[in-house]
Amino acid sequence: MSKTSIKTGGLAGVTAGETAISTVGKEGVGLTYRGYAIEELAARASFEDVLYLLLEGRLPSHKERTDYERRLAEAAPLPASLASVLERIPASTHPMDVLRTGLSMLGCLEPEKDFSQLNACAIRSVALAPAILLYWFRFCRDGKRLDTTKGAGRVARHFLTLLHDRAPTSEHERALDVSLILYAEHEFNASTFAARVCAGTLSDYHSCITAAVGTLRGPLHGGANEAAMELIERFATPEEAARGVRSALDRKEKIMGFGHRVYRDHDPRHAVIKEWSRRLAAEVGDRRLFPVSEAIEQVMWEEKRLFPNLDFYSATAYHFLGIPTPLFTPIFVCSRLSGWSAHVSEQRANNRLIRPDAAYVGPDPRPFPEETER
Ligand SMILES: CC(C)(COP(=O)(O)OP(=O)(O)OC[C@H]1O[C@@H](n2cnc3c(N)ncnc32)[C@H](O)[C@@H]1OP(=O)(O)O)[C@@H](O)C(=O)NCCC(=O)NCCS
């Protein structure tokens, strides 16, 4: 480790390996998945196209995409023993813990027997993540045992159908689909790096993604979209929001959904999700949350030159889709499973154990004292 990286901390600016999967914030390139610009993917692809692109390395033909959708639909039934585990998880549990447990249980029931099964495990996990989450959620909230095959085959439609008990409008399905595309992959972010560290020990697929879910859970990473919603909902008017955020900044509080480790002046995913949030706000007749969000955005730029990241307007977009706030970060999992899986595959293909050095700052060597002298 170089002296610079120790001084700045958090491995900021350290190139920790190679990837052919995505570029984040590269000068003149922006965000690409396997060379395709995020703006084009969000405008012209579906999440299932992106899943295929990340797992197989190229965009699918029409037939290849419909085959993938069929495989996702076939993978949607929840094993009975997994359903019974979910029924035993307390209603007070955070849904991210439910997903972590559910995906780990899946690894007990259907372990990856050898590395050639990675893509099959990935498809099963992507198909089951909404099923695990919403089976538990609806069982706790409504006492209902969901048939998790309803709406399966396309992740956005599957998620919204299981949540609302009816097929979504095409506008709502597309809004969530675009959000899944935006969340699918982001190079060596913390959760992906955790998955790669795990893969580097030649561990199994489910251990890698369970490590990633646990890492994504924190408010400095995936949890930011939930924290952003809680902040936005606190304010009745844009003026109140501007005052509230200014005083939070005076108290040196962090405003979730702003800033980024790699992007310096904007997050390329922001414009896409903000536009969707605006459209959905108009559709539901919102006159409060979207204007409040814009007021917060303005204050953050004026006071700190900080810009919204993907999480900030994802919060209101999800809210307008009728998604309860505790399910926001789990949606990130439903999507990012695709990127994590691609990275596990890439790590295995050219593996070396990931084991950095530490700069030791502890006591000098000293004699071991008798118990009476401690
Ligand atoms: C994403 C994030 C973790 C990047 O962190 P980082 O590269 O380690 O940068 P730092 O946390 O050291 O921030 C650098 C400075 O900007 C400030 N800052 C960064 N993000 C901030 C935010 N969201 N609100 C207020 N101040 C912020 C820090 O307080 C720090 O100020 P200082 O130098 O006066 O101490 C950070 O911007 C953050 O915590 N954002 C909020 C959480 C979030 O939205 N996460 C999702 C990321 S996609």
The ligand as an ORCA input file, in Angstrom:
! r2SCAN-3c Opt
* xyz 0 1
  C     -20.458      8.644     -0.681
  C     -19.515      9.104      0.430
  C     -19.431      7.976      1.483
  C     -18.128      9.332     -0.170
  O     -17.309      9.478      0.894
  P     -15.770      9.905      0.847
  O     -15.211      9.834     -0.519
  O     -15.113      9.087      1.892
  O     -15.859     11.418      1.223
  P     -15.971     11.987      2.689
  O     -17.049     11.300      3.432
  O     -14.590     11.951      3.304
  O     -16.400     13.488      2.379
  C     -15.501     14.537      2.008
  C     -16.059     15.838      2.573
  O     -17.341     16.111      2.001
  C     -18.340     16.095      3.010
  N     -19.467     15.310      2.519
  C     -19.415     14.258      1.679
  N     -20.645     13.787      1.459
  C     -21.464     14.543      2.178
  C     -22.851     14.551      2.353
  N     -23.617     13.637      1.755
  N     -23.408     15.475      3.157
  C     -22.637     16.392      3.780
  N     -21.306     16.443      3.638
  C     -20.733     15.535      2.858
  C     -17.709     15.361      4.189
  O     -18.285     15.732      5.413
  C     -16.281     15.788      4.069
  O     -16.154     17.105      4.562
  P     -14.849     17.543      5.410
  O     -13.705     17.397      4.465
  O     -15.177     18.941      5.801
  O     -14.774     16.586      6.550
  C     -20.015     10.393      1.069
  O     -20.172     11.396      0.087
  C     -21.295     10.187      1.836
  O     -21.251      9.768      3.012
  N     -22.471     10.442      1.196
  C     -23.742     10.208      1.822
  C     -24.091      8.722      1.735
  C     -24.522      8.320      0.353
  O     -25.289      9.004     -0.309
  N     -24.020      7.140     -0.064
  C     -24.355      6.586     -1.363
  C     -23.194      6.699     -2.287
  S     -23.637      6.245     -3.947
*
